[in-house]
Amino acid sequence: MLKLTSLQASYGPIRAIDGIDLEVNKGEIVCLIGSNGAGKTTTLMAISGILKADAGDIFFEGGRITNLPAHEIVKKGISHVPEGRRIFPKLTVRENLQMGAYTLSSGKRAGTDEEGLIAKVFDLFPILRDRRDQMGGTLSGGEQQMLAVGRALMSGPKLLLLDEPSLGLAPIMVSKIFRTIREINNEGVTILLVEQNAKASLKLSHRGYVIESGAIALQGSGEGLLHNEDIKKAYLGE
C-alpha cells in the first residue's frame, strides 16, 4: 500500500532522513521506533506532504505521491495525526471533527456521510459525544488526543499516520489509546505508528522498523523485534 524508496528530507542544511526504505502493506499496523531526533516525525511529515523530500520516492497504492500538496495526499486516503495533537482550541469538538471532513465533496459534506462519520467517531470515543459542544482547548490531554484521532478519521482514510499518540498521557489513557488503535485497524484502516513507547507499539504492530540517524537500522516482525537483544537494551530498558 505504502512504499518509500531511498527517501531523503532535510531542514535547511541538516539532513534529517537519509535514504529511508520502508513498506506498509494493506491491513497492517507497522511501527517506526527510534531515539529522539532519529527521523521518525520527519518521515511521517514527508509522507503527508508537510515537508518536501529532497530525493527518493513515496508510492501509495501504486501511484507516486512524492511532494504532492498535503491536501491532495489527504484526498488520496492518507490522514496524519501529528505529534502534539494540534487541535483547534477555539472550536468546539464537533467543529474540530467537521474540519477533518474538509476534503469531502460538497455534496457529501451536506448530506448524511459527514454525520455518519461523526457518529462513528462518537461511537469510538463516547466522551467526545458528551463534550461535542465544548471548546477543544478545554479538554484534557487524553480527550484532545481522542479528538485529534477522530478528526483524522473524518476524511475516511485508508492509511492513518500516528505520531506519538501516547505522549504525555496517563497510563490508563495510554492503554485506551492503544486499544483504540487496534480497533481502528480491525475496521480496515492501515496504520503507520511512530511511538516512543517501544514495547507497547511492538506488541501492537504486525511489523516494525528501527530508525537511527535518519536511516533504517533494523526491521522485522513486531514480536521478533520485541525479543531482539539489541532492541531490548536500546529501547526497552532491559
PAFI-215128 format. One record per residue: residue number from 1; residue in three letters; x, y, z of N, C-alpha, C in turn. Coordinates in Angstrom, 1 decimal. Layout:
% PAFI-215128
(atom NUM; ala; (X; Y; Z); (X; Y; Z); (X; Y; Z))
...
***
This chain:
% PAFI-215128
(atom 1; met; (0.8; -1.2; 0.0); (0.0; 0.0; 0.0); (0.9; 1.3; 0.0))
(atom 2; leu; (1.8; 1.3; 0.9); (2.7; 2.5; 1.0); (4.2; 2.0; 0.8))
(atom 3; lys; (4.9; 2.7; 0.0); (6.3; 2.3; -0.2); (7.2; 3.5; -0.3))
(atom 4; leu; (8.2; 3.6; 0.6); (9.2; 4.6; 0.5); (10.5; 4.0; -0.1))
(atom 5; thr; (11.1; 4.7; -1.0); (12.4; 4.2; -1.6); (13.4; 5.3; -1.6))
(atom 6; ser; (14.5; 5.0; -0.9); (15.7; 5.9; -0.8); (15.3; 7.4; -0.4))
(atom 7; leu; (14.3; 7.5; 0.5); (13.7; 8.8; 0.8); (14.7; 9.7; 1.6))
(atom 8; gln; (14.9; 10.9; 1.1); (15.7; 11.9; 1.9); (14.9; 13.2; 2.1))
(atom 9; ala; (15.1; 13.8; 3.2); (14.5; 15.1; 3.5); (15.3; 15.8; 4.5))
(atom 10; ser; (15.3; 17.1; 4.5); (16.2; 18.0; 5.3); (15.4; 19.2; 5.9))
(atom 11; tyr; (16.0; 19.7; 6.9); (15.6; 21.0; 7.5); (16.8; 22.0; 7.2))
(atom 12; gly; (16.6; 22.8; 6.2); (17.7; 23.6; 5.8); (18.9; 22.8; 5.4))
(atom 13; pro; (20.1; 23.0; 6.0); (21.3; 22.3; 5.6); (21.4; 20.9; 6.3))
(atom 14; ile; (20.5; 20.7; 7.2); (20.6; 19.5; 8.1); (19.7; 18.3; 7.5))
(atom 15; arg; (20.4; 17.2; 7.1); (19.7; 16.1; 6.5); (19.1; 15.3; 7.7))
(atom 16; ala; (17.7; 15.2; 7.7); (17.0; 14.6; 8.8); (16.8; 13.1; 8.5))
(atom 17; ile; (16.5; 12.7; 7.3); (16.4; 11.3; 6.9); (17.2; 11.1; 5.6))
(atom 18; asp; (17.9; 10.0; 5.6); (18.9; 9.8; 4.5); (18.8; 8.4; 3.9))
(atom 19; gly; (17.9; 8.3; 3.0); (17.8; 7.0; 2.3); (16.8; 6.0; 2.9))
(atom 20; ile; (15.7; 6.4; 3.4); (14.7; 5.5; 4.0); (14.0; 4.6; 3.0))
(atom 21; asp; (14.1; 3.3; 3.3); (13.3; 2.3; 2.5); (12.3; 1.7; 3.5))
(atom 22; leu; (11.0; 1.7; 3.2); (10.0; 1.3; 4.2); (8.8; 0.9; 3.4))
(atom 23; glu; (8.1; -0.2; 3.8); (6.8; -0.6; 3.2); (5.8; -0.9; 4.3))
(atom 24; val; (4.5; -0.5; 4.0); (3.4; -0.8; 4.8); (2.4; -1.5; 3.9))
(atom 25; asn; (2.0; -2.7; 4.3); (1.0; -3.5; 3.5); (-0.4; -3.2; 4.0))
(atom 26; lys; (-1.3; -3.3; 3.1); (-2.7; -3.1; 3.4); (-3.2; -4.0; 4.6))
(atom 27; gly; (-3.8; -3.3; 5.6); (-4.3; -4.0; 6.7); (-3.4; -4.2; 7.9))
(atom 28; glu; (-2.1; -3.7; 7.7); (-1.1; -3.9; 8.8); (-1.1; -2.7; 9.7))
(atom 29; ile; (-0.6; -3.0; 10.9); (-0.1; -1.9; 11.8); (1.4; -2.0; 11.8))
(atom 30; val; (2.1; -1.0; 11.3); (3.6; -1.0; 11.3); (4.1; 0.1; 12.1))
(atom 31; cys; (5.0; -0.2; 13.0); (5.6; 0.9; 13.9); (7.0; 1.3; 13.4))
(atom 32; leu; (7.3; 2.5; 13.7); (8.6; 3.1; 13.5); (9.2; 3.6; 14.8))
(atom 33; ile; (10.2; 2.9; 15.3); (10.7; 3.3; 16.6); (12.2; 3.8; 16.4))
(atom 34; gly; (12.6; 4.6; 17.4); (14.0; 5.1; 17.4); (14.1; 6.2; 18.4))
(atom 35; ser; (15.3; 6.7; 18.7); (15.5; 7.7; 19.7); (15.0; 9.1; 19.2))
(atom 36; asn; (15.0; 10.0; 20.1); (14.6; 11.4; 19.7); (15.6; 11.9; 18.7))
(atom 37; gly; (15.1; 12.5; 17.6); (15.9; 13.1; 16.6); (16.4; 12.1; 15.5))
(atom 38; ala; (15.9; 10.9; 15.6); (16.3; 9.8; 14.6); (15.7; 10.0; 13.3))
(atom 39; gly; (14.6; 10.7; 13.2); (13.9; 11.0; 11.9); (12.5; 10.4; 11.8))
(atom 40; lys; (12.0; 10.0; 12.9); (10.6; 9.4; 12.8); (9.6; 10.4; 12.3))
(atom 41; thr; (9.5; 11.5; 13.0); (8.5; 12.5; 12.7); (8.7; 13.0; 11.3))
(atom 42; thr; (10.0; 13.3; 10.9); (10.3; 13.7; 9.6); (9.8; 12.8; 8.5))
(atom 43; thr; (9.9; 11.5; 8.8); (9.4; 10.5; 7.8); (7.9; 10.7; 7.6))
(atom 44; leu; (7.1; 10.8; 8.7); (5.7; 11.0; 8.5); (5.4; 12.3; 7.8))
(atom 45; met; (6.1; 13.4; 8.1); (5.8; 14.7; 7.5); (6.1; 14.6; 6.0))
(atom 46; ala; (7.1; 13.9; 5.6); (7.4; 13.7; 4.2); (6.3; 12.9; 3.5))
(atom 47; ile; (5.8; 11.9; 4.1); (4.7; 11.1; 3.5); (3.5; 11.9; 3.3))
(atom 48; ser; (3.1; 12.7; 4.3); (1.9; 13.5; 4.3); (2.0; 14.8; 3.5))
(atom 49; gly; (3.2; 15.1; 3.0); (3.3; 16.3; 2.2); (3.6; 17.6; 3.0))
(atom 50; ile; (3.8; 17.5; 4.3); (4.1; 18.7; 5.1); (5.5; 19.2; 4.8))
(atom 51; leu; (6.4; 18.2; 4.6); (7.8; 18.5; 4.4); (8.2; 17.9; 3.0))
(atom 52; lys; (8.8; 18.7; 2.2); (9.2; 18.2; 0.8); (10.4; 17.3; 0.9))
(atom 53; ala; (10.4; 16.2; 0.1); (11.5; 15.3; 0.0); (12.6; 15.9; -0.9))
(atom 54; asp; (13.8; 15.7; -0.5); (15.0; 16.1; -1.3); (15.2; 15.1; -2.4))
(atom 55; ala; (15.0; 13.8; -2.1); (15.3; 12.8; -3.1); (14.5; 11.5; -2.7))
(atom 56; gly; (14.5; 10.5; -3.6); (13.8; 9.3; -3.3); (12.3; 9.5; -3.7))
(atom 57; asp; (11.5; 8.4; -3.4); (10.1; 8.4; -3.8); (9.2; 7.8; -2.8))
(atom 58; ile; (7.9; 8.3; -2.8); (6.9; 7.8; -2.0); (5.8; 7.3; -2.9))
(atom 59; phe; (5.4; 6.0; -2.8); (4.3; 5.5; -3.6); (3.1; 5.1; -2.6))
(atom 60; phe; (1.9; 5.3; -3.1); (0.7; 4.9; -2.3); (-0.2; 4.3; -3.3))
(atom 61; glu; (-0.6; 3.1; -3.0); (-1.5; 2.3; -3.8); (-1.0; 2.3; -5.3))
(atom 62; gly; (0.3; 2.2; -5.4); (0.9; 2.1; -6.8); (1.2; 3.4; -7.5))
(atom 63; gly; (0.7; 4.5; -6.9); (0.9; 5.8; -7.6); (1.9; 6.6; -6.8))
(atom 64; arg; (2.7; 7.4; -7.5); (3.7; 8.2; -6.9); (3.1; 9.5; -6.3))
(atom 65; ile; (3.3; 9.7; -5.0); (2.8; 10.9; -4.3); (3.9; 11.8; -3.8))
(atom 66; thr; (5.1; 11.6; -4.2); (6.2; 12.4; -3.7); (6.0; 13.8; -3.9))
(atom 67; asn; (6.0; 14.6; -2.8); (5.9; 16.1; -2.9); (4.6; 16.6; -3.4))
(atom 68; leu; (3.6; 15.8; -3.4); (2.2; 16.3; -3.7); (1.8; 17.3; -2.6))
(atom 69; pro; (1.0; 18.3; -2.9); (0.4; 19.1; -1.8); (-0.3; 18.3; -0.7))
(atom 70; ala; (-0.2; 18.7; 0.5); (-0.7; 17.9; 1.6); (-2.2; 17.6; 1.4))
(atom 71; his; (-3.0; 18.6; 0.9); (-4.4; 18.3; 0.8); (-4.7; 17.3; -0.3))
(atom 72; glu; (-3.9; 17.2; -1.3); (-4.1; 16.2; -2.3); (-3.7; 14.8; -1.8))
(atom 73; ile; (-2.8; 14.7; -0.9); (-2.4; 13.4; -0.2); (-3.6; 13.0; 0.7))
(atom 74; val; (-4.2; 13.9; 1.4); (-5.4; 13.5; 2.2); (-6.5; 13.0; 1.3))
(atom 75; lys; (-6.7; 13.6; 0.1); (-7.8; 13.2; -0.8); (-7.5; 11.7; -1.3))
(atom 76; lys; (-6.2; 11.4; -1.4); (-5.9; 10.0; -1.8); (-6.1; 9.0; -0.8))
(atom 77; gly; (-6.3; 9.4; 0.5); (-6.6; 8.4; 1.5); (-5.6; 8.3; 2.7))
(atom 78; ile; (-4.8; 9.3; 2.9); (-3.8; 9.3; 4.0); (-4.1; 10.4; 4.9))
(atom 79; ser; (-4.3; 10.1; 6.2); (-4.5; 11.1; 7.2); (-3.4; 11.1; 8.3))
(atom 80; his; (-3.0; 12.2; 8.8); (-1.9; 12.3; 9.7); (-2.4; 12.9; 11.0))
(atom 81; val; (-2.1; 12.2; 12.1); (-2.3; 12.7; 13.4); (-1.0; 13.2; 14.0))
(atom 82; pro; (-0.7; 14.5; 14.0); (0.6; 15.0; 14.3); (1.0; 14.9; 15.8))
(atom 83; glu; (2.2; 14.9; 16.1); (2.7; 15.0; 17.5); (2.2; 16.3; 18.1))
(atom 84; gly; (1.7; 16.2; 19.3); (1.2; 17.4; 20.0); (-0.3; 17.7; 19.7))
(atom 85; arg; (-1.0; 16.8; 19.0); (-2.4; 16.9; 18.7); (-2.8; 17.9; 17.7))
(atom 86; arg; (-2.4; 19.2; 17.9); (-2.7; 20.3; 17.0); (-4.2; 20.5; 16.7))
(atom 87; ile; (-5.0; 20.3; 17.7); (-6.5; 20.6; 17.5); (-6.7; 22.1; 17.5))
(atom 88; phe; (-7.9; 22.5; 17.1); (-8.3; 23.9; 17.1); (-8.9; 24.2; 18.4))
(atom 89; pro; (-8.1; 24.9; 19.3); (-8.6; 25.1; 20.7); (-9.9; 26.0; 20.8))
(atom 90; lys; (-10.1; 26.9; 19.9); (-11.2; 27.8; 20.0); (-12.4; 27.3; 19.2))
(atom 91; leu; (-12.4; 26.1; 18.6); (-13.5; 25.5; 18.0); (-14.0; 24.4; 18.9))
(atom 92; thr; (-15.3; 24.1; 18.8); (-15.9; 23.0; 19.6); (-15.4; 21.6; 19.1))
(atom 93; val; (-15.7; 20.6; 19.9); (-15.3; 19.3; 19.5); (-16.0; 18.9; 18.1))
(atom 94; arg; (-17.3; 19.2; 18.0); (-17.9; 19.0; 16.7); (-17.3; 19.7; 15.6))
(atom 95; glu; (-17.0; 21.0; 15.8); (-16.4; 21.8; 14.7); (-15.0; 21.3; 14.3))
(atom 96; asn; (-14.3; 20.8; 15.3); (-13.0; 20.2; 15.0); (-13.1; 19.0; 14.1))
(atom 97; leu; (-14.1; 18.2; 14.4); (-14.4; 17.0; 13.6); (-14.8; 17.4; 12.2))
(atom 98; gln; (-15.6; 18.4; 12.1); (-16.1; 18.9; 10.8); (-14.9; 19.4; 9.9))
(atom 99; met; (-13.9; 20.0; 10.6); (-12.7; 20.4; 9.9); (-12.0; 19.2; 9.3))
(atom 100; gly; (-12.1; 18.1; 9.9); (-11.4; 16.9; 9.3); (-12.1; 16.4; 8.1))
(atom 101; ala; (-13.3; 16.8; 7.8); (-14.0; 16.3; 6.6); (-13.9; 17.3; 5.5))
(atom 102; tyr; (-13.0; 18.3; 5.5); (-13.0; 19.3; 4.5); (-12.7; 18.8; 3.1))
(atom 103; thr; (-12.0; 17.7; 3.0); (-11.7; 17.2; 1.7); (-12.9; 16.4; 1.0))
(atom 104; leu; (-13.9; 16.2; 1.7); (-15.1; 15.5; 1.2); (-15.7; 16.5; 0.2))
(atom 105; ser; (-16.4; 15.9; -0.8); (-17.0; 16.8; -1.8); (-18.2; 17.5; -1.1))
(atom 106; ser; (-18.6; 18.7; -1.7); (-19.6; 19.5; -1.0); (-20.9; 18.7; -0.9))
(atom 107; gly; (-21.2; 17.8; -1.9); (-22.4; 17.0; -1.8); (-22.4; 16.1; -0.6))
(atom 108; lys; (-21.3; 15.4; -0.4); (-21.2; 14.5; 0.8); (-21.2; 15.3; 2.1))
(atom 109; arg; (-20.5; 16.4; 2.1); (-20.5; 17.2; 3.3); (-21.9; 17.7; 3.7))
(atom 110; ala; (-22.7; 18.0; 2.8); (-24.0; 18.5; 3.1); (-25.0; 17.4; 3.4))
(atom 111; gly; (-24.6; 16.1; 3.1); (-25.5; 15.0; 3.3); (-25.3; 14.3; 4.5))
(atom 112; thr; (-25.6; 13.0; 4.5); (-25.5; 12.2; 5.7); (-24.2; 11.6; 6.0))
(atom 113; asp; (-23.3; 11.6; 5.0); (-22.0; 10.9; 5.1); (-21.2; 11.6; 6.3))
(atom 114; glu; (-21.1; 12.9; 6.3); (-20.4; 13.6; 7.3); (-21.0; 13.2; 8.7))
(atom 115; glu; (-22.3; 13.2; 8.8); (-22.9; 12.9; 10.1); (-22.6; 11.5; 10.5))
(atom 116; gly; (-22.6; 10.6; 9.4); (-22.3; 9.2; 9.7); (-20.9; 9.0; 10.3))
(atom 117; leu; (-19.9; 9.8; 9.7); (-18.6; 9.8; 10.2); (-18.4; 10.3; 11.6))
(atom 118; ile; (-19.1; 11.4; 11.9); (-19.1; 11.9; 13.2); (-19.7; 10.9; 14.2))
(atom 119; ala; (-20.8; 10.2; 13.8); (-21.4; 9.2; 14.7); (-20.4; 8.1; 15.0))
(atom 120; lys; (-19.6; 7.7; 13.9); (-18.6; 6.6; 14.1); (-17.5; 7.1; 15.1))
(atom 121; val; (-17.1; 8.3; 15.0); (-16.1; 8.9; 15.9); (-16.7; 8.9; 17.4))
(atom 122; phe; (-17.9; 9.3; 17.5); (-18.5; 9.3; 18.8); (-18.7; 7.9; 19.4))
(atom 123; asp; (-18.9; 6.9; 18.5); (-19.0; 5.5; 19.0); (-17.6; 5.0; 19.5))
(atom 124; leu; (-16.6; 5.5; 18.8); (-15.2; 5.1; 19.1); (-14.8; 5.8; 20.4))
(atom 125; phe; (-15.2; 7.1; 20.5); (-14.8; 7.9; 21.7); (-16.1; 8.5; 22.3))
(atom 126; pro; (-16.8; 7.7; 23.1); (-18.1; 8.2; 23.7); (-17.9; 9.5; 24.4))
(atom 127; ile; (-16.8; 9.8; 25.1); (-16.6; 11.0; 25.8); (-16.7; 12.2; 24.9))
(atom 128; leu; (-16.3; 12.1; 23.7); (-16.4; 13.2; 22.7); (-17.9; 13.6; 22.4))
(atom 129; arg; (-18.7; 12.6; 22.4); (-20.2; 12.9; 22.3); (-20.6; 13.8; 23.4))
(atom 130; asp; (-20.2; 13.4; 24.6); (-20.6; 14.2; 25.8); (-20.0; 15.6; 25.7))
(atom 131; arg; (-18.8; 15.8; 25.1); (-18.1; 17.0; 25.0); (-18.3; 17.8; 23.7))
(atom 132; arg; (-19.3; 17.3; 22.9); (-19.4; 17.8; 21.5); (-19.5; 19.3; 21.4))
(atom 133; asp; (-20.1; 20.0; 22.3); (-20.3; 21.5; 22.3); (-19.2; 22.2; 23.1))
(atom 134; gln; (-18.2; 21.5; 23.6); (-17.2; 22.1; 24.4); (-16.0; 22.5; 23.6))
(atom 135; met; (-15.4; 23.6; 23.9); (-14.2; 24.1; 23.2); (-13.0; 23.1; 23.3))
(atom 136; gly; (-12.4; 22.8; 22.2); (-11.3; 21.8; 22.1); (-10.2; 22.1; 23.1))
(atom 137; gly; (-9.9; 23.4; 23.3); (-8.8; 23.8; 24.3); (-9.1; 23.5; 25.7))
(atom 138; thr; (-10.4; 23.2; 26.0); (-10.7; 23.0; 27.4); (-10.7; 21.5; 27.8))
(atom 139; leu; (-10.4; 20.6; 26.8); (-10.4; 19.2; 27.0); (-9.1; 18.8; 27.7))
(atom 140; ser; (-9.2; 17.6; 28.4); (-7.9; 17.1; 29.0); (-7.0; 16.6; 27.8))
(atom 141; gly; (-5.8; 16.3; 28.2); (-4.8; 15.8; 27.2); (-5.3; 14.6; 26.5))
(atom 142; gly; (-5.8; 13.6; 27.3); (-6.3; 12.4; 26.6); (-7.5; 12.6; 25.7))
(atom 143; glu; (-8.4; 13.5; 26.1); (-9.5; 13.8; 25.3); (-9.1; 14.6; 24.0))
(atom 144; gln; (-8.1; 15.4; 24.1); (-7.6; 16.1; 22.9); (-7.0; 15.1; 22.0))
(atom 145; gln; (-6.3; 14.1; 22.5); (-5.7; 13.1; 21.6); (-6.8; 12.3; 20.9))
(atom 146; met; (-7.9; 12.0; 21.6); (-9.0; 11.3; 21.0); (-9.6; 12.2; 19.9))
(atom 147; leu; (-9.7; 13.5; 20.2); (-10.2; 14.4; 19.2); (-9.3; 14.5; 18.0))
(atom 148; ala; (-8.0; 14.5; 18.2); (-7.1; 14.6; 17.0); (-7.2; 13.3; 16.2))
(atom 149; val; (-7.3; 12.1; 16.8); (-7.5; 10.9; 16.0); (-8.9; 10.9; 15.3))
(atom 150; gly; (-9.9; 11.3; 16.1); (-11.2; 11.4; 15.5); (-11.3; 12.4; 14.3))
(atom 151; arg; (-10.6; 13.5; 14.4); (-10.6; 14.5; 13.3); (-9.9; 13.8; 12.0))
(atom 152; ala; (-8.8; 13.1; 12.2); (-8.2; 12.4; 11.1); (-9.1; 11.4; 10.5))
(atom 153; leu; (-9.9; 10.7; 11.3); (-10.8; 9.7; 10.7); (-11.9; 10.3; 9.9))
(atom 154; met; (-12.2; 11.6; 10.1); (-13.3; 12.2; 9.4); (-13.1; 12.3; 7.9))
(atom 155; ser; (-11.9; 12.1; 7.4); (-11.6; 12.1; 5.9); (-11.8; 10.7; 5.3))
(atom 156; gly; (-12.1; 9.7; 6.2); (-12.3; 8.4; 5.7); (-11.0; 7.8; 5.2))
(atom 157; pro; (-9.9; 7.8; 6.0); (-8.6; 7.4; 5.4); (-8.5; 5.9; 5.2))
(atom 158; lys; (-7.6; 5.5; 4.3); (-7.2; 4.2; 4.1); (-5.9; 3.9; 4.9))
(atom 159; leu; (-5.1; 4.9; 5.1); (-3.9; 4.8; 5.8); (-3.8; 6.0; 6.9))
(atom 160; leu; (-3.6; 5.6; 8.1); (-3.5; 6.6; 9.2); (-2.1; 6.7; 9.7))
(atom 161; leu; (-1.5; 7.9; 9.7); (-0.2; 8.1; 10.3); (-0.4; 8.7; 11.7))
(atom 162; leu; (0.2; 8.0; 12.7); (0.0; 8.4; 14.1); (1.4; 8.7; 14.6))
(atom 163; asp; (1.5; 10.0; 15.1); (2.8; 10.4; 15.6); (2.7; 10.6; 17.1))
(atom 164; glu; (3.3; 9.7; 17.9); (3.4; 9.8; 19.3); (2.0; 10.0; 20.0))
(atom 165; pro; (1.1; 9.0; 19.7); (-0.3; 9.2; 20.3); (-0.4; 9.1; 21.8))
(atom 166; ser; (0.6; 8.5; 22.4); (0.6; 8.3; 23.9); (1.4; 9.3; 24.6))
(atom 167; leu; (2.0; 10.3; 23.9); (2.9; 11.2; 24.6); (2.2; 12.1; 25.6))
(atom 168; gly; (2.7; 12.1; 26.8); (2.2; 12.9; 27.9); (0.9; 12.5; 28.5))
(atom 169; leu; (0.4; 11.2; 28.2); (-0.8; 10.8; 28.7); (-0.6; 9.9; 30.0))
(atom 170; ala; (-1.6; 9.8; 30.8); (-1.6; 8.9; 32.0); (-1.6; 7.5; 31.5))
(atom 171; pro; (-1.1; 6.5; 32.3); (-1.0; 5.1; 31.9); (-2.4; 4.6; 31.5))
(atom 172; ile; (-3.4; 4.9; 32.2); (-4.7; 4.3; 31.9); (-5.2; 4.8; 30.5))
(atom 173; met; (-4.9; 6.1; 30.2); (-5.3; 6.7; 28.9); (-4.4; 6.1; 27.8))
(atom 174; val; (-3.1; 5.8; 28.1); (-2.3; 5.2; 27.1); (-2.8; 3.8; 26.7))
(atom 175; ser; (-3.3; 3.0; 27.7); (-3.9; 1.7; 27.4); (-5.1; 1.9; 26.5))
(atom 176; lys; (-5.9; 2.9; 26.8); (-7.1; 3.1; 26.0); (-6.8; 3.5; 24.6))
(atom 177; ile; (-5.8; 4.4; 24.4); (-5.4; 4.8; 23.0); (-4.9; 3.6; 22.2))
(atom 178; phe; (-4.1; 2.7; 22.8); (-3.6; 1.6; 22.1); (-4.7; 0.6; 21.7))
(atom 179; arg; (-5.7; 0.4; 22.6); (-6.8; -0.4; 22.3); (-7.6; 0.1; 21.2))
(atom 180; thr; (-7.7; 1.5; 21.1); (-8.5; 2.1; 20.1); (-7.7; 2.0; 18.7))
(atom 181; ile; (-6.4; 2.1; 18.8); (-5.6; 1.9; 17.5); (-5.9; 0.5; 16.9))
(atom 182; arg; (-5.9; -0.5; 17.8); (-6.2; -1.9; 17.3); (-7.6; -1.9; 16.8))
(atom 183; glu; (-8.6; -1.3; 17.4); (-10.0; -1.3; 16.9); (-10.1; -0.6; 15.6))
(atom 184; ile; (-9.4; 0.5; 15.4); (-9.4; 1.2; 14.1); (-8.8; 0.3; 13.0))
(atom 185; asn; (-7.7; -0.4; 13.3); (-7.1; -1.3; 12.4); (-8.1; -2.4; 12.0))
(atom 186; asn; (-8.8; -2.9; 13.0); (-9.8; -4.0; 12.8); (-10.9; -3.6; 11.9))
(atom 187; glu; (-11.1; -2.3; 11.9); (-12.2; -1.7; 11.0); (-11.7; -1.5; 9.6))
(atom 188; gly; (-10.4; -1.9; 9.3); (-9.9; -1.9; 7.9); (-9.0; -0.7; 7.6))
(atom 189; val; (-8.6; 0.1; 8.6); (-7.6; 1.2; 8.4); (-6.2; 0.7; 8.6))
(atom 190; thr; (-5.3; 0.9; 7.6); (-3.9; 0.5; 7.8); (-3.3; 1.6; 8.6))
(atom 191; ile; (-2.3; 1.3; 9.4); (-1.7; 2.3; 10.3); (-0.2; 2.2; 10.3))
(atom 192; leu; (0.4; 3.4; 10.2); (1.9; 3.6; 10.4); (2.0; 4.4; 11.7))
(atom 193; leu; (2.7; 3.8; 12.7); (2.7; 4.3; 14.0); (4.1; 4.7; 14.4))
(atom 194; val; (4.3; 6.0; 14.8); (5.6; 6.4; 15.4); (5.3; 6.6; 16.9))
(atom 195; glu; (6.1; 6.0; 17.7); (5.8; 5.9; 19.2); (7.1; 5.7; 20.0))
(atom 196; gln; (7.2; 6.5; 21.1); (8.3; 6.4; 22.0); (8.2; 5.1; 22.9))
(atom 197; asn; (6.9; 4.7; 23.1); (6.6; 3.6; 23.9); (6.9; 2.3; 23.1))
(atom 198; ala; (8.2; 2.0; 23.0); (8.6; 0.9; 22.0); (7.9; -0.4; 22.3))
(atom 199; lys; (7.9; -0.8; 23.6); (7.3; -2.1; 24.0); (5.9; -2.2; 23.6))
(atom 200; ala; (5.1; -1.2; 23.9); (3.6; -1.2; 23.6); (3.4; -1.2; 22.1))
(atom 201; ser; (4.2; -0.5; 21.4); (4.0; -0.4; 19.9); (4.4; -1.6; 19.2))
(atom 202; leu; (5.5; -2.3; 19.7); (5.9; -3.5; 19.1); (4.9; -4.7; 19.4))
(atom 203; lys; (4.3; -4.7; 20.6); (3.3; -5.6; 20.9); (2.1; -5.5; 20.0))
(atom 204; leu; (1.8; -4.3; 19.7); (0.6; -3.9; 18.9); (0.8; -4.2; 17.4))
(atom 205; ser; (2.0; -4.1; 16.9); (2.3; -4.0; 15.5); (2.5; -5.4; 14.9))
(atom 206; his; (2.2; -5.5; 13.6); (2.5; -6.7; 12.8); (4.0; -6.7; 12.5))
(atom 207; arg; (4.5; -5.5; 12.1); (5.9; -5.4; 11.8); (6.5; -4.0; 12.3))
(atom 208; gly; (7.8; -3.9; 12.4); (8.4; -2.7; 12.9); (9.7; -2.4; 12.2))
(atom 209; tyr; (10.0; -1.1; 12.2); (11.3; -0.6; 11.7); (12.0; 0.2; 12.8))
(atom 210; val; (13.3; 0.0; 12.9); (14.1; 0.8; 13.8); (14.9; 1.8; 13.0))
(atom 211; ile; (14.7; 3.1; 13.3); (15.4; 4.2; 12.6); (16.5; 4.8; 13.5))
(atom 212; glu; (17.7; 4.9; 12.9); (18.8; 5.5; 13.6); (19.5; 6.5; 12.7))
(atom 213; ser; (19.7; 7.7; 13.2); (20.4; 8.7; 12.4); (19.9; 8.9; 11.0))
(atom 214; gly; (18.6; 8.8; 10.9); (17.9; 9.1; 9.6); (17.9; 7.9; 8.6))
(atom 215; ala; (18.3; 6.7; 9.1); (18.3; 5.6; 8.2); (17.7; 4.3; 8.9))
(atom 216; ile; (17.2; 3.4; 8.2); (16.6; 2.2; 8.8); (17.8; 1.3; 9.2))
(atom 217; ala; (17.8; 1.0; 10.5); (18.9; 0.1; 11.0); (18.5; -1.3; 11.2))
(atom 218; leu; (17.2; -1.6; 11.3); (16.7; -2.9; 11.6); (15.2; -3.0; 11.3))
(atom 219; gln; (14.7; -4.1; 10.8); (13.3; -4.3; 10.6); (13.0; -5.8; 10.9))
(atom 220; gly; (11.7; -6.0; 11.1); (11.2; -7.4; 11.4); (9.8; -7.4; 11.9))
(atom 221; ser; (9.4; -8.5; 12.3); (8.0; -8.6; 12.9); (8.0; -7.9; 14.2))
(atom 222; gly; (6.9; -7.5; 14.7); (6.8; -6.8; 16.0); (7.3; -7.7; 17.1))
(atom 223; glu; (6.8; -9.0; 17.0); (7.2; -10.0; 18.0); (8.7; -10.2; 18.0))
(atom 224; gly; (9.3; -10.3; 16.8); (10.7; -10.6; 16.6); (11.6; -9.4; 17.2))
(atom 225; leu; (11.2; -8.2; 16.9); (11.9; -7.1; 17.4); (11.8; -6.9; 18.9))
(atom 226; leu; (10.6; -7.3; 19.4); (10.4; -7.3; 20.8); (11.3; -8.1; 21.6))
(atom 227; his; (11.8; -9.2; 21.0); (12.7; -10.2; 21.7); (14.1; -10.1; 21.2))
(atom 228; asn; (14.4; -9.0; 20.4); (15.8; -8.8; 19.9); (16.6; -8.2; 21.0))
(atom 229; glu; (17.7; -8.8; 21.3); (18.5; -8.4; 22.5); (19.0; -6.9; 22.3))
(atom 230; asp; (19.4; -6.5; 21.1); (19.8; -5.1; 20.9); (18.7; -4.2; 21.2))
(atom 231; ile; (17.5; -4.5; 20.7); (16.3; -3.7; 20.9); (16.0; -3.6; 22.4))
(atom 232; lys; (16.1; -4.7; 23.1); (15.8; -4.7; 24.5); (16.7; -3.7; 25.2))
(atom 233; lys; (18.0; -3.7; 24.9); (19.0; -2.9; 25.6); (18.8; -1.4; 25.2))
(atom 234; ala; (18.5; -1.2; 23.9); (18.5; 0.2; 23.5); (17.2; 0.9; 23.7))
(atom 235; tyr; (16.1; 0.2; 23.6); (14.7; 0.9; 23.6); (13.8; 0.3; 24.7))
(atom 236; leu; (14.0; -0.8; 25.2); (13.1; -1.4; 26.2); (13.5; -1.4; 27.6))
(atom 237; gly; (14.7; -0.8; 27.8); (15.3; -0.7; 29.2); (15.5; -2.1; 29.8))
(atom 238; glu; (15.9; -3.1; 29.1); (16.1; -4.4; 29.6); (17.6; -4.8; 29.5))
***
